[in-house]
């Protein structure tokens, strides 16, 4: 039996440190550029975490939000941009990102998608 495996982690063959690091890198890049092109599994893995981070940024206690977001995102610039973009979504609870299929990658035929923030 494989215990302590996230059911919807989408990366069952990778160990937990690699999985968490990859998700943190994707989230940092996403908030720096507000859109990224990646595979479908990676986009599905970060779409729920994007909603959680924006909801944390919109909560009342700003100091706790800064600490929690700083522990997830790697750079200070991405944290600052997250707070700026989260202010636009004060009245919403979810549905902050859109996943659009683009094409299949040439080398391994992986499905490439673009995940982007929906402008409020």
N, C-alpha and C positions, 0 to 999 in steps of 0.2 A: 504494500500500500504506500502511496505517496502522500504523506501528510503535509500540512502547511503549504499547500499549493493553491494559489489563488485560482478560483474557478474561471474568472473572466479576465485573466491576466494576458491572454493571447500569446504568451511566449513561454510555453511549457518546457521547451528544451533548454532554456538558458537558466543559469543559477540565479538566485535572488539578488545578489549584488549587481550582476550585469544587467538584469532586468530593471532594477530600480535606477541605476545610473543612466540607462538608455532612455527611460521615461523622463527623468529629470532633464537630460540634455534636450529632448524633444520639446518639453515644456518651456525651457529657457529660450530656445530658438523661436518657438511659436510666439512668445510674448515680445521678443525683440523685433520680429518682422511682421507680426499679425497674420501671417500665412506661411505655410510650408508645404512642400511637395514631398510625400513619403508614401510608403506602402499602405495598403488598406488596413492591415492588422495593427500597424503602429498608430495609425490615425484613430482607430477604434479604441485603442488602449489609452490614449490621452484625452479623448473627447469628454469623458466623465470627469476627469481630473481638472479640465479647464473650467467646467461649471463650478466645481467645488472651490477652486482658487478665486474665481470672481466673486462667489458668494462670501468667502472669507474676507475679501477686500472690501466688500460693501457692508460688513457688520459694523456695529457701533464702536467697539473698543479698537481703536486704531493701533495701539502699541502691541497688543496681542496678535493682530493681523500681520503687522510688519515682521514680528518674530516667526510666526508660523510660515509665512510665505518665504521669508529668507532662509528657512531650513529646507525648503523644497527647491527653489530656483537657485541657480549657481551664481548669477551676476546681479549686482545692485541695479544696473541699468534696466534689466528685464523686470525687476520688482517695481521700479518707479513707473515704467510704462504700463505695467499691470494695473497699478492704482489709477493712472490717468484714464485708461480704457474702461476700467470697471465703473467709473463714475457715470458713464453713459448708460449703464444697465441697472440703475437703482431700482426701477419698478418691475424688473423681471427676476424670475427665480431660476430659469434654465433656458436652454436653447440658444447658447451664445455662439456656437460654432456651426459651420456648414461643411460637409464632406462632399466634394464633387469628383467623380471619376474622370481621369484624364486619358490614360492609355495603358497598354501593357508594356513592361520594360523588355528591351530586346534580349538581354542576356539570359534571364531566367523566367520570363513571362510573368513576373509578379505584377499585380494590379496597382498602378500608381494613382494616387488621389491627391487632391489639393484640399487641405483643411484650412479654413479661414474664419475670422471673426465676422459675425453678422453685424452690420452697422445698425445702431439703434435709431 
